[in-house]
Amino acid sequence: MELSPAQHERVSAVLNFARSRLSPGARARDAAELFDRKLWDEAAEFGLTGLPIPEAWGGSGLDVVDTMLVIEALGKGCEDGGLVFSLCAHTFASVVPIWRSGSSHHHERYLRDLVSGKLICANATTEPEAGSDVYGLKSIARRDGAEYVLDGTKCFITNAPVADLFLVYATTAPERRLFGITPFLVPRDTPGLRVAPEHGKTGLRTSPWGTVYLEECRVPESARVGPEGSGAALFGESMVWERGCLFAYYVGAMERSLDQCIEHARSRRQFGHPIGHFQSVANRIVDMKLRLETSRLLLYHAGELQRQGKRCDLAVAMSKLWISESALQSGLDAIQIFGGPGVVSDTGVDALLRDALPGRIFSGTSEMQRAIVARMLGLA
Ligand SMILES: Cc1cc2nc3c(=O)[nH]c(=O)nc-3n(C[C@H](O)[C@H](O)[C@H](O)COP(=O)(O)OP(=O)(O)OC[C@H]3O[C@@H](n4cnc5c(N)ncnc54)[C@H](O)[C@@H]3O)c2cc1C
């Protein structure tokens, strides 16, 4: 895709910011599983927590494709995959649904502070017994006068340890399954909400996550987002944003890794030649380039359909599936091309592989993306 001068300027600015401000110290933070709030604030001030949100709420008002270009530039310039993941989870799975379906009360009370990054929001959907089968969730929201009482457990919740607000999906009518799911906005200090931070993630380690317990957690009726039963549609829409825009990060990260591999294959000499001279090394790099370019095409195609308001779930599922699998394979290839240093975490070469592993799981696993594509092909 040919970038317009404005897009080019924006992408260059993001690349510079990512390289100069977000990358330094990334490997040490990754080793220590450190979420750096100061860096979050800096990224938010740069505008990274409100990319597609209208300017009236303090956002940048970018369309989907322009948002993808910014996230891709972050992937190319920023070694701190966990920080970008946290920023994206906040923006696409929480702020976007609040912007699109929240009431004027939610907008007035939260939106500006979420867009400015002052408040952090976590999307709390997954449960111990409801992962891929997300619409089988069991957390219950029982009506009690002018309030709802929430009970349940949510796990693997990105940003939970640092979140000020939770977008909680619970059921108001278990017998109606997906038509009973209802979203609620629950502030962290609500009695009955408790967070247990979790540690030891394989990749995206600077992104904090945890388990959220809801025990007799009372919220007013005004905490409900949309009508009762509207949660599945809202969640589905937020996943289209996340599967599209968030995965632009991996496209940029694949390009960064490819550049490192080309540089290494040109400079590292064995048997009197640069290792890139050996066809089996060169072909690995050719395959990385192919994966990068096909990922980019699928990403932009999905983004363009979404931008035009056309049906895009098939394109988004294919893009998410292809990018996440490609990032994993290219991460493996990068390690092989570097040899010994490839498995030394201090070099950062293994970061793509480690960050790609969770990418095949969150926002719907690769298997579930294949199930969507198969269904769209009339196979199930
Ligand atoms: C880094 C990370 C961040 C996350 N952040 C969040 C968050 O912020 N909020 C949130 O709510 N959740 C979050 N999650 C949870 C994530 O959405 C779930 O892990 C994911 O949906 C898979 O659910 P599960 O882990 O229970 O696996 P399971 O659903 O138990 O799946 C296990 C395996 O079985 C396969 N499988 C299951 N059902 C089928 C089927 N019908 N057909 C074929 N294969 C199937 C899966 O594909 C997978 O390979 C996050 C996860 C990760 C890894």
The ligand as a Tripos MOL2 file, in Angstrom:
@<TRIPOS>MOLECULE
LIG
   53    58     1     0     0
SMALL
NO_CHARGES

@<TRIPOS>ATOM
      1 C1         -1.5050  -13.2940   26.8980 C.3       1 LIG1
      2 C2         -2.9700  -13.5000   27.0840 C.ar      1 LIG1
      3 C3         -3.7600  -12.4220   27.4240 C.ar      1 LIG1
      4 C4         -5.1230  -12.5890   27.6470 C.ar      1 LIG1
      5 N1         -5.8740  -11.5100   28.0180 N.ar      1 LIG1
      6 C5         -7.1990  -11.6810   28.2550 C.ar      1 LIG1
      7 C6         -7.9990  -10.5620   28.6810 C.ar      1 LIG1
      8 O1         -7.5230   -9.4220   28.7800 O.2       1 LIG1
      9 N2         -9.3160  -10.7760   28.9580 N.ar      1 LIG1
     10 C7         -9.8790  -11.9970   28.8380 C.ar      1 LIG1
     11 O2        -11.0620  -12.1140   29.1070 O.2       1 LIG1
     12 N3         -9.1540  -13.0780   28.4560 N.ar      1 LIG1
     13 C8         -7.8220  -12.9420   28.1660 C.ar      1 LIG1
     14 N4         -7.0630  -14.0370   27.7770 N.ar      1 LIG1
     15 C9         -7.6630  -15.3510   27.7380 C.3       1 LIG1
     16 C10        -7.8660  -15.8860   26.3390 C.3       1 LIG1
     17 O3         -8.9390  -15.2140   25.7210 O.3       1 LIG1
     18 C11        -8.0880  -17.4100   26.4460 C.3       1 LIG1
     19 O4         -6.8730  -17.9740   26.9220 O.3       1 LIG1
     20 C12        -8.4580  -18.0290   25.1050 C.3       1 LIG1
     21 O5         -9.7430  -17.6180   24.7010 O.3       1 LIG1
     22 C13        -8.4220  -19.5630   25.1580 C.3       1 LIG1
     23 O6         -9.1170  -20.0470   26.2530 O.3       1 LIG1
     24 P1         -8.4250  -21.1270   27.2430 P.3       1 LIG1
     25 O7         -7.1050  -20.5930   27.6380 O.co2     1 LIG1
     26 O8         -9.4020  -21.4720   28.2930 O.co2     1 LIG1
     27 O9         -8.1470  -22.3970   26.3170 O.3       1 LIG1
     28 P2         -9.2310  -23.5320   25.9260 P.3       1 LIG1
     29 O10       -10.4590  -22.8880   25.4270 O.co2     1 LIG1
     30 O11        -9.3220  -24.5140   27.0360 O.co2     1 LIG1
     31 O12        -8.5000  -24.2100   24.7010 O.3       1 LIG1
     32 C14        -7.4640  -25.1800   24.8550 C.3       1 LIG1
     33 C15        -7.1570  -25.7510   23.4760 C.3       1 LIG1
     34 O13        -8.3410  -26.4090   22.9520 O.3       1 LIG1
     35 C16        -8.6720  -25.8490   21.6980 C.3       1 LIG1
     36 N5        -10.1260  -25.8260   21.5280 N.ar      1 LIG1
     37 C17       -11.0790  -25.4680   22.4170 C.ar      1 LIG1
     38 N6        -12.2970  -25.5590   21.8800 N.ar      1 LIG1
     39 C18       -12.1230  -25.9700   20.5990 C.ar      1 LIG1
     40 C19       -12.9870  -26.2350   19.5040 C.ar      1 LIG1
     41 N7        -14.3250  -26.0840   19.6000 N.pl3     1 LIG1
     42 N8        -12.4520  -26.6360   18.3230 N.ar      1 LIG1
     43 C20       -11.1080  -26.7820   18.1980 C.ar      1 LIG1
     44 N9        -10.2250  -26.5390   19.1900 N.ar      1 LIG1
     45 C21       -10.7340  -26.1400   20.3720 C.ar      1 LIG1
     46 C22        -8.1190  -24.4290   21.7360 C.3       1 LIG1
     47 O14        -7.9650  -23.9070   20.4290 O.3       1 LIG1
     48 C23        -6.8000  -24.6450   22.4580 C.3       1 LIG1
     49 O15        -5.8340  -25.1340   21.5650 O.3       1 LIG1
     50 C24        -5.7040  -13.8780   27.5120 C.ar      1 LIG1
     51 C25        -4.9010  -14.9620   27.1580 C.ar      1 LIG1
     52 C26        -3.5550  -14.7850   26.9320 C.ar      1 LIG1
     53 C27        -2.6980  -15.9620   26.5370 C.3       1 LIG1
@<TRIPOS>BOND
     1     1     2 1
     2     2     3 ar
     3     2    52 ar
     4     3     4 ar
     5     4     5 ar
     6     4    50 ar
     7     5     6 ar
     8     6     7 ar
     9     6    13 1
    10     7     8 2
    11     7     9 ar
    12     9    10 ar
    13    10    11 2
    14    10    12 ar
    15    12    13 ar
    16    13    14 ar
    17    14    15 1
    18    14    50 ar
    19    15    16 1
    20    16    17 1
    21    16    18 1
    22    18    19 1
    23    18    20 1
    24    20    21 1
    25    20    22 1
    26    22    23 1
    27    23    24 1
    28    24    25 2
    29    24    26 1
    30    24    27 1
    31    27    28 1
    32    28    29 2
    33    28    30 1
    34    28    31 1
    35    31    32 1
    36    32    33 1
    37    33    34 1
    38    33    48 1
    39    34    35 1
    40    35    36 1
    41    35    46 1
    42    36    37 ar
    43    36    45 ar
    44    37    38 ar
    45    38    39 ar
    46    39    40 ar
    47    39    45 ar
    48    40    41 1
    49    40    42 ar
    50    42    43 ar
    51    43    44 ar
    52    44    45 ar
    53    46    47 1
    54    46    48 1
    55    48    49 1
    56    50    51 ar
    57    51    52 ar
    58    52    53 1
@<TRIPOS>SUBSTRUCTURE
     1 LIG1         1 GROUP 0 **** ****
